[in-house]
Amino acid sequence: MSDFKNRVSEIWTRLNPSEPGVAYLSKLMAFMIGAFIIGLVLGHF
């Protein structure tokens, strides 16, 4: 069980960096803008 907890903790740490880098923030912003535009287009028609 301890091994599983360590593995999950390690994965969580990799997925959620304490200080996100520029590349991560750029990808997140691009995804959010893309999702907004898709939602806007689908909602309009």
Secondary structure, 3 states (H helix, E strand, C coil): CHHHHHHHHHHHHHHCCCCCCHHHHHHHHHHHHHHHHHHHHHHHC
